[in-house]
């Protein structure tokens, strides 16, 4: 009876090692440049089919990496959304978008790879749908976006969609750039992840409150 838990524990440890290795390699080299064989070897697996055995396809592996982080981010955002309640201030809702990810990355120590991994996935037209699917499945994110929309009812639909895209790009790539700088021990404009989130929130508030130019 004691054999099964031991095997299960080894299997869980192997899966975790593969996920961590894949996330790092994807972040540093790009998703398309890294093979399952390279991941298996870097994770110390003698069997080059270990990734396929534990996760299936590369898409399945990408999805597993994303979901490895989303529980923590979702929990943090739900707490912030509850505090924001029916706030009429756009900045409160924009912080609900930004700070949970920043706090999660901060909790992981240094170096981290998830921000750069996300940026790499976002550049792939097929794989980025995984991030979109995960976002649509997040109750806290949907509540955050609804709260933001309630604050800015006068914005035309096309402007709202455009600024949503801008916000997503800023979040993904600014956090990826900070993560890279920290990993390389370079200087960063802000001293902490929390301060970086505040600065990014200020910029994104300006983006959402910017005037809308109409042409005849």
Secondary structure, DSSP 8 states (H G I E B T S, - for coil): -HHHHHHHHHHHHHHHHHHHHHHHHHHHH-STT--HHHHHHHTT-SSTTHHHHHH-SHHHHHHHHHHHHHHHHHHHHHHHHHHHTT---HHHHHHHHHHHHHHHHHHT-SS--HHHHHHHHHTSTTTHHHHHHHHHT-HHHHHHHHHHHHHTTTS-HHHHHHHHHHHHHHHHHHHHHHHHHHHTT---SSSSHHHHHHHHHHHHHHHHHS------
